[in-house]
Amino acid sequence: MAVAVPFLNRRRRISLGSTRVQKEPLGIYFVLVPMAVLAILPLVFMTSQALKPIDELLKYPPDLVVQHPTLLNFQNLLIATSSTAVPFSRYIFNSAWVTIVQVIIGVLIGSMCAYPLAKIRVPGAALINALIIAAIAFPPEVLAIPNYLVVSSLHMVDTYYALIIPALGASFNVFVMTQFMSQIPTALLEAAKMDGASEWMIFWRIVIPNVRPAIATIAFLSFQAAWNSSGPALIYVRSEAMRTLPLAIATLGAQTNIATIGIVQAAGLLQFIPSLIIFILSRTQMLQALAHTGIKG
Amino acid sequence: MARAVSTPRVTMRGTGLVAFWRRWGIYYLMMTPWLAIFATFTVLPVLAAAGLSLTYFNLLEPPRFIGLTNYRLLFVDDDIFYVTVRNTLYFAFITGPLGFFLSFFFAWLIHQVRGRAFFSIALYTPAMTSAIVLATFFKQNLFTGDQYGILNHLLISLGIIQQPIIWLQDQRTMMPVVIIVTLWASMNTGFLIWLAALGSVPQDLYEAGKIDGVRSRLQEMWYITLPSLKPQILLTSVLSIVAAFGQFQIQQQLAGLPSPLYAVDTIVMHMLDYAFIRFEMGYASAIAVVLFLVSFGCSRLLFRIFASDE
């Protein structure tokens, strides 16, 4: 039995309601529409290029929209490479596997850590919260060398572990989750405790059902971090077969070559589309969760 | 306070520990998986980098303590380091504040119109994909260095230039191109936070503002919206500047590592070069420590400026 309380409804109305739309100043559209066009132009043109047959790719100047769409570039990318030492599908698998594991475990252990930090105020919580905020204040690239030494001393170089485990410690996820969880009314948890619920039961049956927006948010952020990540793979991966999708695209697209340009755009599009779909699916949940995410300082 | 009797205190401490574990143990167990990874790969590495920066370490032999030698070499002898510092500061101080401003500005515009879902998805699009994919796209289409590149073609046919510009090798154009591509993707997590936060300002504040004589949308934004969103200003400004200090993928993919004459190389690229190409881990750690201090220092400054006063 999951208990979802309506304590968030008040906020939902505020954050997503259209109350702020009074008279719409038309001038805003003159700024927003061109900006939106500019922003989606790479995706549109990439799609078009990926679907172009070779004669259209060679056409100069290029058409913005493909005339005779074909899946030939995808075929060349996926099927023509299937006989090579490392087929392209292997890179897709590598990225997909790392991403799935990272999202599931990351959401699980991140939520488990955030709950005592937000609602129980265990001794040391203030220090941990301060460390989490401090970790947001510098780029993770600073940690590359010690992380490499730990990974290599644990014999994890060139394994999936190296791509998954260090990234699970991302502090932003716990930061977002802690802030969202702190809005759960304490009385609700105390009532459950009076009824004899164990700590685990409270966590699974009461806390988790009430933080769905935050779960969607950190799931999306973890997905994006893992699926788009190239830094760790650059450092921890040695063999061709362990390379991730962004890294494979980087190699494929390092040289501008008229023979491969369609294939590179096809690969880029395959990388792009999952992010687009997942963003569209999780957007409204995210906007609820992020509404109260900030640092008081 | 009388604290004469010591024996009960010892037993108290014993039962205290058990009681402490009874009270909090389950929660510490819940926190352990994430905390262990956070400590191993984030907290301790900061200290480890500081320690390693005082050593000579080539991965083959154990680290040898050499004091501040790495820092002396870095600041006195390493000319390329200065180039990368200059590039990093130039790049970060343009894309950091501008990215922060643009994501607020466009979220604020979107907040005032219909079709928020469409506009927020559209503007977030460039930030959805990997920086590498975006950079590859721009490299292969817009900023191609021959006359077939779209931008060169456009400029030539408009008669603005006669010869194609080799965008990604020309000293004058490399940095601007890197900045443009970065800004293209600057509607990122900060943008999402603004989209969410702008809707969370209580409506009655605006109504109260109207009574107090707030007239225009700009006044509303300046006197009501921004003051009530200080925590978001602090968070997104920190995220923005930190991302700018850490970014190297776009530079590397557009211009290579190292870029021609180090024109767009950043501190991170200099560190990666020494760490994973030359295997001078001690020296590279010193570079990492400098990067840490610069970005952490900037973040602390933002904490000073934008801290909520309550």
Interface residues (C-beta under 8 A of the other chain):
Chain A: R11 I14 S15 L16 G17 S18 T19 R20 V21 E24 P25 I28 Y29 V31 L32 M35 A36 L38 A39 I40 P42 L43 F45 M46 Q49 Y60 P61 P62 I109 G110 M112 C113 Y115 P116 L117 I120 V122 P123 I128 L131 I132 A134 A135 I136 A137 F138 P139 P140 E141 V142 L143 A144 I145 P146 N147 Y148 L149 V150 I165 P166 L168 G169 S171 F172 V174 E199 W200 F203 L221 Q224 W227 N228 S229 S230 G231 L234 I235 L245 P246 L247 I249 A250 L252 G253 A254 T256 I261 V264 Q265 G268 Q271 F272 S275 L276 F279 I280 R283 M286 L287 Q288 A289 L290 A291 H292 T293 G294 I295 K296 G297
Chain B: W24 I26 Y27 Y28 M30 M31 P33 W34 L35 I37 F38 T40 F41 T42 V43 L44 P45 V46 A48 A49 L52 F106 L109 I110 H111 Q112 V113 R114 A117 F118 F119 S120 I121 A122 L123 Y124 T125 P126 M128 T129 S130 A131 I132 V133 L134 T136 F137 F138 K139 Q140 N141 T144 G145 Y148 I150 H153 W184 M187 T189 L192 I193 L195 A196 A197 L198 G199 S200 P202 Q203 R217 L229 K230 P231 Q232 I233 L234 L235 V238 L239 V242 A243 F245 G246 Q247 F248 Q249 Q253 V268 M271 L272 A275 F276 M281 A284 S285 A288 V289 L291 F292 S295 F296 S299 R300 F303 F306 A307 S308 E310
